[in-house]
Amino acid sequence: GECNPLHGKRVENIISSLEKNEAPDKYEYVDEDIFSGETSVKNIEVDGKGYAVKILGK
């Protein structure tokens, strides 16, 4: 998988389930977004389609 700040809470929940001897869901889906720690790029375009860049806080 790719680095995605949205994975954190989901991974935490999976670990918690395993610690309780519960079976986590076989598949987890994370919404795809574009993240940056820089504020210089607000949008990018790929194949004619524009995508907003989500700026990460510190």
LINGIWO-V235288 format. One record per residue. RES is the residue in one letter. PSI is psi as a letter, one per 30 degrees, with the letter a starting at -180 (none if undefined). Layout:
# LINGIWO-V235288
[[RES,PSI] [RES,PSI]]
This chain:
# LINGIWO-V235288
[[G,l] [E,l] [C,k] [N,k] [P,f] [L,f] [H,e] [G,e] [K,e] [R,e] [V,e] [E,e] [N,e] [I,e] [I,e] [S,e] [S,e] [L,e] [E,f] [K,g] [N,h] [E,k] [A,j] [P,l] [D,k] [K,e] [Y,k] [E,k] [Y,k] [V,k] [D,k] [E,k] [D,l] [I,k] [F,k] [S,k] [G,f] [E,k] [T,g] [S,f] [V,j] [K,e] [N,l] [I,l] [E,k] [V,k] [D,h] [G,g] [K,k] [G,k] [Y,k] [A,k] [V,k] [K,k] [I,k] [L,k] [G,l] [K,none]]
